[in-house]
Amino acid sequence: MRIVILILLAMINFWVKAQTIDVTEFGASPNSLVDATVPLKKAIEAAKGKSDVILNFPKGRYDFWPDHATETNYFISNSSSESEFPVKRQRVGLLFKDLKNLKLEGNGSIFVFHGKMISWVLDSCENISLRNYTVDYERPGMSEMTIRSISPTQVIVAVHPDSKFTLIDGKVQWYGEQWIPNPKGFFLARVNPYQDKIFYSNWAPFQASKAEKIGSFGIKFTGDFSKFKADTADVLTLRDAIRDYVGVFQNRSKNISLHNVHMNNMHGLGIVSQFCENLYYDSVYVEPAKGSGRVIASSADGMHFSGCKGQITINNCRFSGLHDDPINVHGTHLKVKEMISPTQLTLRFMHHQSYGFMAFSRGDTVAFLHAKALQIYGQGVIKAAKLVNDREMLIELEKPVPSQLQLDDALENISWTPALTLTNSRFERTISRGTLVTTRRKVLIENNVYYRTGMHAILIENDAMGWYESGPVSDVTIRNNQFIACGYNSAPESYAIKINPENSERIKNYYVHKNIRIVNNFFKLEASPLLSAKSTMGLLVANNRVEKSNSASGGEVRPAFNLIDCTRVQIKGNKFEGDKPEIRVRGMAKEDMKSDIKFEIPNLN
């Protein structure tokens, strides 16, 4: 909180002293559709070397075309693999590099991007404030169509006017401004607008069918739809599965503030911050423009934080219409592939979508861990580090590695782990989770509404075998939130909150996560249990209110609590309406838990 207050005071002082650069003086012409890319390059260049600058946009529409956009070469966490996007060339509308003490004032303007572009990049910047504007795309990367009628042999849809298409030999060809999707990688999600739910679906029946155009925006598909699940008025949302672009990229930057920013549409992964420090997001809205008729705002995540540090504060934000997680906070595990000397190791990026960036630098502290058990057994300090190629790093440590180190163990950069404060925000119409967080610093999740998230509203994982997203949590408070009918896409294990480290090997008396408090929340569960927790030491679930949980299909009543290999667990003072709650316990002794709800310890003999 002290960091946030200092940042806010610095912002107020800045606005009093700052000099103004008006973008129209460099040729930007609002409401003209004229390309603002080159004028903005000039205006941003004029800000370099100056202290306390306001980059001012008189209110209007500013268009950014790809023809003169800067082409960059960024390796971005959780984006695309070598086979999917082998040459990392991303065009950027607004590139801010090596800038300090700059404020972008949008005055309520809308920035409209054409083609595939990263809307803005902050690279090696410090003390940057972006405020009061909207980002949208002339042709969103998401194609949307509403079902008008459906039968086992035919589906008729009305295509959103923003979703450009043509018919070639009875097949639909979607297209954008200077781009077409990869037909081998379509991803389809079905939105039920009346239930505010998004379901996983399948485009294959449409690809195999015959398409005919009806009027300007209608398509009739004739084929085998006997196994296709949908209802009239559902909205089908279709995109390229390849994450070649992101909506925003913030890299190696510090003290960044976003205020009153509307992200109506984003290609790829959303607002990505990679190795950034101190991020303050207030009133950031990832949702389609009101009245646009669209239902999806992001092809993947809303806000993604990879390897950040300092304080991340997200307040008064809203997320609606996403094909993946609104918030994900994590680091990256790299595996040990070669022990060159007692102080030198070759490390490898393992996940196909995360690689090519400097995961470790001189002076960083690292944790050593056994990958399958996620057991940390030592620390070290980086003396030197370099990328050998896109997949491998060579690091030198100040002291010899621990004697326990084995090939295929993992390293985590614990210098770059942030604290997170997430407050007063709303999560809805997301196909997957609401918030993912794995950081050892202090985490507060308070006064938020999780409304019908497709999977767990909150997921705490940590793994060194799958996504390789690190690390353990040690101080988490989940307080005064509302969890409404979450988890319909992850049945039967559709817990509103899931603590699920991916440790396939259990080490006796070693626990991956610790000190998690879930208190004073309201849960409204639709045939879904409340909490699943694994390998956690110090878990308090107290004074929560839970409305009646409907039984699962087939009459199965699932336990409200599912606890595996946990200790120092307290469950008390929770009020349940309806069915008597059940606790399922595995891998624990009776002394590992205190509860005012009766439970039984299975006899393992």
C-alpha positions in Angstrom: 0.0 0.0 0.0 2.8 2.4 0.8 4.2 1.9 -2.7 0.8 2.6 -4.3 0.5 5.9 -2.2 4.0 7.0 -3.3 3.2 6.3 -6.9 -0.1 8.3 -6.7 1.6 11.2 -5.0 4.3 11.2 -7.7 1.5 11.3 -10.4 -0.2 14.3 -8.8 3.1 16.2 -8.5 3.8 15.3 -12.2 0.6 16.7 -13.5 1.3 20.0 -11.8 4.8 20.4 -13.3 4.5 18.6 -16.7 4.9 20.2 -20.1 2.5 19.2 -22.8 3.1 17.8 -26.3 0.0 17.9 -28.4 -0.1 15.0 -30.9 -2.0 17.2 -33.5 1.1 19.4 -33.8 2.9 16.5 -35.3 0.3 15.7 -37.9 -2.2 13.5 -36.0 -5.7 14.2 -37.3 -8.5 13.0 -35.2 -11.8 11.8 -36.8 -10.2 11.7 -40.3 -9.3 8.0 -40.6 -5.8 9.2 -41.6 -3.0 7.1 -40.3 -1.7 8.5 -37.0 1.2 6.1 -36.7 4.0 8.3 -38.2 2.8 11.5 -36.4 2.8 9.6 -33.1 6.3 8.3 -33.8 7.4 11.9 -34.1 5.5 13.1 -31.0 7.0 10.2 -28.9 10.5 11.0 -30.2 10.0 14.6 -29.2 9.2 13.5 -25.6 12.6 11.7 -25.3 15.1 13.4 -23.1 12.5 15.6 -21.5 11.3 15.3 -18.0 7.6 15.4 -17.0 5.9 15.3 -20.3 2.2 15.0 -21.1 1.5 13.4 -24.5 -1.9 14.9 -25.2 -4.6 13.6 -27.5 -7.4 16.0 -28.2 -10.6 14.0 -27.9 -11.5 12.1 -31.1 -10.9 8.9 -33.1 -7.3 8.1 -34.0 -6.5 5.4 -36.6 -3.4 3.3 -36.6 -2.6 1.5 -39.8 0.1 -1.3 -40.2 1.8 0.1 -43.2 4.2 2.4 -41.3 4.1 0.7 -37.9 7.3 -0.2 -36.2 8.2 -3.9 -36.6 9.5 -5.4 -33.4 11.0 -8.8 -32.4 9.8 -9.8 -29.0 9.6 -13.2 -27.3 6.6 -13.0 -25.2 5.6 -15.5 -22.4 2.7 -17.8 -23.1 2.3 -16.7 -26.7 3.3 -18.8 -29.7 5.8 -21.6 -30.4 8.5 -21.8 -33.0 6.2 -23.9 -35.3 3.2 -21.6 -34.8 5.1 -18.3 -35.3 8.7 -19.0 -36.2 9.8 -15.4 -36.9 8.8 -13.0 -34.1 7.8 -9.9 -36.0 5.1 -7.9 -34.5 3.9 -4.5 -35.7 3.3 -1.9 -33.0 1.0 1.1 -33.1 2.5 3.1 -30.2 6.0 2.2 -29.3 7.4 3.7 -26.1 11.1 2.7 -25.6 13.6 4.1 -23.1 11.2 6.8 -21.8 10.8 8.2 -18.3 8.2 10.4 -16.7 5.6 10.5 -19.4 1.8 10.7 -19.2 -0.4 9.8 -22.1 -3.7 11.8 -21.7 -6.4 10.4 -24.1 -9.2 12.8 -23.0 -11.8 10.1 -23.9 -10.4 9.4 -27.3 -10.7 6.0 -29.1 -7.6 4.4 -30.7 -8.6 2.2 -33.6 -6.1 -0.3 -34.9 -6.1 -1.9 -38.4 -4.6 -5.3 -39.2 -2.8 -7.3 -36.7 -0.9 -4.9 -34.4 0.2 -4.7 -30.8 -1.7 -1.6 -29.7 1.1 -0.3 -27.5 4.5 -1.4 -26.2 6.4 -0.1 -23.1 10.0 -1.2 -23.3 12.5 -0.2 -20.7 10.4 2.7 -19.5 9.9 4.2 -16.1 7.2 6.3 -14.5 4.6 6.0 -17.2 0.9 6.8 -16.8 -1.7 6.0 -19.5 -5.2 7.3 -19.0 -8.6 8.1 -20.5 -8.8 6.3 -23.8 -10.3 3.3 -25.5 -8.6 0.7 -27.7 -10.5 -1.2 -30.5 -9.8 -2.8 -33.8 -11.5 -2.1 -37.1 -11.7 -5.8 -37.7 -11.4 -7.8 -34.5 -9.5 -11.0 -34.6 -12.6 -12.8 -33.3 -15.3 -13.7 -35.8 -18.8 -13.7 -34.2 -22.1 -15.1 -35.5 -25.5 -15.6 -33.9 -27.4 -18.8 -34.5 -30.8 -18.1 -36.1 -31.9 -21.7 -36.5 -30.4 -25.2 -35.9 -31.3 -28.7 -36.8 -29.3 -32.0 -37.1 -28.5 -31.2 -40.8 -28.5 -27.4 -40.9 -27.4 -24.3 -39.1 -28.2 -20.7 -40.1 -26.2 -17.9 -38.6 -26.2 -14.1 -38.8 -22.6 -12.9 -38.9 -21.6 -9.7 -37.0 -20.8 -7.0 -39.5 -17.3 -6.6 -38.1 -16.5 -10.2 -39.0 -15.5 -10.2 -42.6 -15.9 -13.3 -44.7 -16.4 -14.6 -48.2 -17.4 -18.0 -49.7 -15.0 -20.0 -51.8 -16.2 -23.3 -53.3 -18.9 -23.6 -50.6 -16.5 -23.0 -47.7 -16.3 -19.9 -45.5 -13.1 -17.9 -45.7 -12.7 -15.5 -42.9 -10.3 -12.5 -43.4 -9.2 -9.3 -41.8 -7.1 -6.3 -42.9 -4.0 -7.9 -44.4 -4.5 -11.2 -42.5 -6.4 -14.5 -42.8 -6.6 -17.1 -40.0 -4.8 -20.4 -40.0 -7.5 -22.9 -41.1 -5.8 -25.7 -39.2 -6.0 -23.9 -35.9 -9.5 -22.7 -35.4 -10.8 -22.4 -31.8 -14.6 -22.1 -31.3 -16.4 -21.0 -28.1 -20.2 -20.8 -27.8 -21.7 -17.9 -25.8 -25.1 -18.2 -24.2 -26.0 -14.5 -23.7 -29.0 -15.3 -21.5 -27.1 -17.4 -19.1 -23.9 -15.4 -19.3 -21.9 -18.5 -19.9 -19.2 -19.5 -22.4 -18.8 -23.1 -23.5 -16.0 -24.9 -25.4 -17.3 -25.9 -28.8 -16.0 -27.4 -32.1 -15.8 -25.7 -35.6 -15.1 -29.0 -37.4 -18.8 -29.7 -38.4 -18.9 -26.3 -40.0 -15.6 -26.8 -41.9 -17.0 -30.1 -43.2 -20.4 -28.6 -44.3 -21.5 -26.7 -47.4 -21.9 -23.0 -46.8 -24.3 -20.7 -48.7 -24.7 -17.0 -48.3 -28.0 -15.5 -47.2 -28.3 -11.8 -47.7 -25.4 -9.6 -46.6 -24.5 -11.2 -43.3 -26.2 -14.6 -43.2 -24.7 -18.1 -43.8 -26.5 -21.4 -44.2 -24.4 -24.4 -43.3 -25.7 -27.8 -44.5 -24.0 -30.9 -43.1 -23.9 -33.2 -40.1 -24.7 -31.2 -37.0 -26.3 -34.1 -35.1 -23.6 -34.0 -32.4 -23.2 -30.2 -32.3 -24.6 -28.7 -29.1 -26.1 -25.2 -29.3 -29.3 -23.2 -29.0 -31.0 -20.6 -31.1 -29.6 -17.1 -30.2 -26.3 -18.6 -29.0 -23.3 -16.6 -30.3 -20.4 -18.6 -31.9 -17.1 -16.9 -31.4 -14.3 -18.2 -33.7 -10.6 -17.3 -33.7 -7.2 -18.5 -34.9 -5.7 -20.6 -32.1 -2.2 -19.3 -32.7 -1.2 -16.5 -30.3 1.1 -14.6 -32.7 0.2 -11.2 -31.3 -0.8 -9.7 -27.9 -3.0 -6.7 -27.2 -0.4 -4.9 -25.2 3.2 -5.7 -24.3 5.1 -4.1 -21.3 8.6 -5.2 -21.0 11.4 -4.4 -18.4 9.5 -1.3 -17.3 8.9 0.2 -13.9 6.1 2.2 -12.2 3.4 1.9 -14.8 -0.1 3.2 -14.3 -3.3 2.6 -16.3 -6.4 4.5 -15.5 -9.8 4.6 -17.2 -8.6 2.5 -20.1 -11.1 0.5 -22.1 -9.8 -2.5 -24.1 -12.7 -3.4 -26.3 -10.8 -5.9 -28.3 -7.3 -7.5 -28.2 -5.6 -10.0 -30.5 -4.0 -12.8 -28.6 -3.0 -12.7 -25.0 -4.2 -9.4 -23.7 -2.2 -6.9 -21.6 1.1 -8.7 -21.1 3.6 -7.4 -18.6 6.9 -9.3 -18.6 9.7 -8.5 -16.0 8.0 -5.3 -15.0 8.1 -3.6 -11.5 5.2 -1.8 -9.8 2.1 -1.9 -11.9 -1.0 0.1 -10.9 -4.2 -0.6 -12.9 -7.3 1.3 -11.9 -10.6 1.3 -13.9 -9.3 -0.9 -16.7 -12.2 -2.5 -18.6 -11.6 -5.5 -20.8 -15.0 -5.9 -22.4 -16.7 -5.3 -25.8 -17.9 -1.8 -26.5 -21.4 -1.1 -25.3 -23.8 -1.2 -28.2 -21.3 -3.0 -30.5 -23.2 -6.3 -30.5 -19.9 -8.1 -29.8 -19.6 -10.5 -26.9 -15.8 -11.2 -26.8 -13.0 -8.7 -25.9 -9.9 -10.9 -25.8 -8.8 -13.9 -27.7 -7.1 -15.2 -24.5 -6.2 -13.6 -21.2 -7.2 -10.1 -20.0 -4.1 -9.2 -17.9 -1.0 -11.5 -17.9 2.0 -10.9 -15.6 5.1 -13.0 -16.2 8.2 -12.6 -14.0 7.2 -9.3 -12.5 8.2 -7.8 -9.1 7.3 -5.0 -6.7 3.6 -4.3 -6.3 0.8 -5.2 -8.7 -2.4 -3.4 -7.8 -5.6 -4.1 -9.8 -8.6 -2.0 -8.6 -12.1 -1.3 -9.9 -11.5 -3.3 -13.1 -14.0 -5.3 -15.1 -13.5 -8.4 -17.4 -16.2 -9.7 -19.7 -16.0 -11.8 -22.8 -12.6 -13.7 -22.7 -11.4 -16.9 -24.3 -9.0 -17.5 -21.4 -8.2 -16.2 -17.9 -8.8 -12.5 -17.0 -5.8 -12.4 -14.7 -2.7 -14.7 -14.5 0.3 -13.9 -12.3 3.3 -16.3 -12.4 6.9 -16.8 -13.0 8.7 -19.4 -15.2 10.5 -22.6 -14.2 13.5 -23.6 -16.4 14.8 -27.1 -16.3 18.5 -28.1 -15.7 19.7 -29.8 -18.8 23.5 -29.8 -18.2 25.9 -29.3 -15.3 28.9 -27.8 -16.9 30.8 -27.1 -13.7 30.0 -26.7 -10.0 28.8 -23.1 -10.7 27.6 -23.3 -14.3 24.4 -24.8 -15.7 22.6 -25.0 -19.0 18.9 -24.4 -18.5 16.0 -24.9 -20.9 12.6 -23.3 -21.5 10.3 -26.3 -21.6 6.8 -25.1 -22.6 6.3 -24.6 -26.3 4.8 -21.1 -25.9 7.3 -19.6 -23.4 10.9 -19.1 -24.4 13.5 -16.7 -25.8 13.5 -14.1 -23.0 16.1 -13.4 -20.3 14.5 -15.3 -17.4 17.6 -14.7 -15.2 20.0 -11.8 -15.0 23.1 -10.9 -12.9 22.2 -10.4 -9.3 19.0 -12.4 -9.3 18.3 -14.9 -6.6 17.1 -18.3 -7.7 15.4 -21.2 -6.0 16.5 -24.8 -6.8 13.7 -27.4 -6.7 12.9 -31.0 -7.6 10.4 -30.7 -10.5 8.1 -33.6 -9.7 7.8 -32.8 -6.0 8.1 -29.0 -6.3 10.4 -29.3 -3.3 12.7 -26.3 -2.9 16.1 -27.3 -1.4 18.3 -24.3 -1.9 19.0 -20.9 -3.3 21.7 -19.2 -5.3 22.7 -15.9 -6.8 23.3 -15.4 -10.5 26.8 -14.1 -11.4 26.3 -14.2 -15.2 23.6 -15.2 -17.5 23.1 -15.3 -21.3 20.8 -16.8 -23.9 22.6 -19.5 -25.8 19.7 -19.8 -28.2 16.0 -19.2 -28.1 15.5 -22.3 -25.9 18.5 -22.4 -23.7 20.3 -20.2 -21.2 23.8 -20.6 -19.7 24.0 -19.3 -16.1 26.9 -19.0 -13.7 26.3 -18.8 -10.0 28.3 -17.0 -7.4 28.7 -20.3 -5.3 28.5 -24.0 -6.2 25.1 -25.4 -6.8 23.5 -27.5 -3.9 24.6 -31.1 -3.7 21.0 -32.3 -4.2 20.9 -30.8 -7.7 20.0 -33.3 -10.4 19.3 -33.1 -14.2 15.7 -32.1 -14.9 15.5 -30.2 -11.6 14.1 -26.7 -12.1 15.1 -23.1 -11.2 12.8 -20.2 -10.3 13.7 -16.6 -10.3 12.6 -15.5 -6.9 13.9 -11.9 -7.2 11.2 -11.3 -9.8 8.1 -12.3 -7.8 5.4 -9.6 -7.1 2.9 -8.8 -4.4 -0.6 -8.7 -5.7 -3.6 -6.6 -4.5 -6.8 -7.3 -6.4 -9.8 -5.4 -5.2 -13.3 -4.1 -6.3 -13.3 -5.9 -9.6 -15.8 -8.0 -11.6 -15.2 -11.2 -13.6 -17.8 -12.6 -16.0 -18.3 -14.3 -19.3 -15.0 -16.1 -19.2 -14.6 -19.6 -20.5 -11.9 -20.6 -18.1 -10.7 -19.4 -14.7 -11.1 -15.9 -13.1 -7.8 -15.4 -11.4 -4.6 -17.4 -11.4 -1.8 -16.5 -9.0 1.4 -18.1 -8.0 3.8 -15.8 -6.2 5.5 -16.1 -2.8 4.8 -12.4 -2.0 1.7 -11.1 -0.2 -1.5 -11.6 -2.1 -4.8 -9.9 -1.2 -8.0 -10.7 -3.2 -10.8 -8.6 -1.7 -14.3 -7.3 -2.6 -14.5 -8.8 -6.0 -17.3 -10.5 -7.9 -16.7 -13.7 -9.8 -19.8 -14.3 -11.8 -20.2 -17.6 -13.7 -16.6 -18.1 -14.6 -16.4 -21.2 -16.7 -13.9 -22.9 -14.4 -12.4 -22.2 -11.0 -12.9 -18.5 -9.9 -9.5 -18.6 -8.3 -6.8 -21.1 -9.1 -3.4 -21.4 -7.3 -1.2 -24.0 -9.0 2.6 -24.0 -9.5 4.1 -26.6 -11.7 7.4 -27.6 -13.3 6.1 -30.3 -15.6 3.3 -28.8 -17.7 2.9 -25.0 -18.2 6.1 -24.5 -16.0 4.4 -21.5 -14.3 6.1 -20.9 -10.9 5.9 -20.8 -7.9 4.7 -21.4 -4.3 2.4 -19.0 -2.4 3.1 -18.1 1.2 0.7 -15.4 2.2 -2.7 -15.3 0.5 -5.9 -13.6 1.8 -9.2 -14.2 -0.1 -11.7 -12.0 1.7 -15.2 -10.4 1.2 -15.7 -11.7 -2.4 -18.7 -13.1 -4.1 -18.5 -16.3 -6.0 -21.6 -16.9 -8.1 -22.2 -20.1 -10.0 -18.6 -20.7 -11.1 -17.1 -23.8 -12.5 -19.7 -25.1 -15.0 -17.0 -26.0 -17.6 -14.9 -28.1 -15.2 -17.4 -30.6 -13.7 -17.2 -32.7 -11.7 -14.2 -31.1 -10.1 -15.7 -27.6 -10.4 -14.5 -26.1 -7.2 -15.0 -22.3 -6.9 -11.5 -22.1 -5.4 -8.8 -24.7 -6.2 -5.3 -24.9 -4.7 -3.6 -27.4 -7.0 0.2 -27.6 -7.1 1.2 -30.0 -9.8 3.5 -32.1 -7.6 3.2 -35.7 -8.8 5.6 -36.9 -6.1 4.8 -36.4 -2.4 7.5 -35.7 0.1 6.5 -36.4 3.7 6.1 -33.2 5.8 6.9 -31.0 2.8 4.1 -28.7 1.6 4.2 -26.6 -1.6 1.9 -23.8 -0.5 1.3 -22.2 2.9 -0.7 -19.6 4.8 -3.9 -19.2 2.7 -7.0 -17.6 4.3 -10.5 -17.7 2.8 -12.7 -15.7 5.0 -16.0 -13.7 5.0 -16.9 -14.6 1.4 -20.3 -15.4 -0.2 -20.6 -18.5 -2.4 -23.6 -19.3 -4.5 -22.9 -22.8 -5.9 -24.7 -24.5 -8.7 -24.0 -28.2 -8.1 -20.4 -27.3 -7.5 -18.2 -27.8 -4.4 -16.5 -24.9 -2.7 -12.8 -25.7 -2.2 -10.2 -28.2 -3.2 -6.7 -27.9 -1.6 -3.6 -29.9 -2.0 -0.2 -29.8 -0.3 -1.0 -26.7 1.7 0.2 -25.9 5.2 -1.8 -23.3 7.1 -5.3 -23.1 5.5 -8.1 -21.2 7.2 -11.6 -21.3 5.8 -13.8 -19.2 8.2 -17.0 -17.3 8.4 -18.1 -17.7 4.7 -21.7 -17.9 3.7 -22.7 -20.6 1.2 -26.1 -20.8 -0.4 -27.7 -24.2 -1.1 -25.6 -26.3 -3.5 -27.6 -28.3 -6.0 -26.6 -31.9 -6.3 -24.7 -33.1 -9.3 -26.3 -34.9 -12.2 -27.4 -38.4 -11.4 -28.0 -37.5 -7.8 -24.4 -37.4 -6.7 -23.7 -35.1 -3.8 -20.1 -33.9 -3.9 -18.1 -32.7 -0.9 -17.9 -29.0 -0.2 -14.3 -29.4 0.8 -11.7 -31.7 -0.9 -8.4 -31.8 1.0 -5.3 -33.7 0.0 -2.0 -33.8 1.8 -2.7 -30.7 3.8 -1.9 -29.7 7.4 -2.8 -27.0 9.9 -6.2 -26.7 8.4 -9.0 -24.8 10.2 -12.6 -24.9 8.9 -15.0 -23.0 11.2 -17.9 -20.6 11.4 -19.1 -21.2 7.8 -22.9 -21.0 7.2 -24.4 -23.4 4.7 -27.9 -23.3 3.4 -29.5 -26.6 2.4 -27.5 -29.8 2.3 -25.2 -30.6 5.1 -21.6 -30.0 3.9 -19.2 -32.8 3.6 -15.4 -32.8 3.9 -13.3 -35.3 1.9 -9.8 -35.9 3.3 -6.9 -37.9 1.8 -3.3 -38.3 2.8 -3.9 -36.6 6.2 -4.0 -37.4 9.9 -6.7 -36.2 12.2 -4.3 -33.8 13.9 -3.8 -32.0 10.5 -7.2 -30.4 10.7 -9.6 -28.7 13.1 -13.2 -28.3 11.9 -16.7 -27.6 13.3 -18.0 -29.9 10.5 -17.6 -33.6 11.2 -15.1 -35.4 9.0 -13.6 -38.8 8.8 -10.0 -39.8 8.1 -9.8 -42.8 5.8 -8.1 -45.9 7.1 -5.1 -46.3 4.9 -4.1 -49.7 6.3 
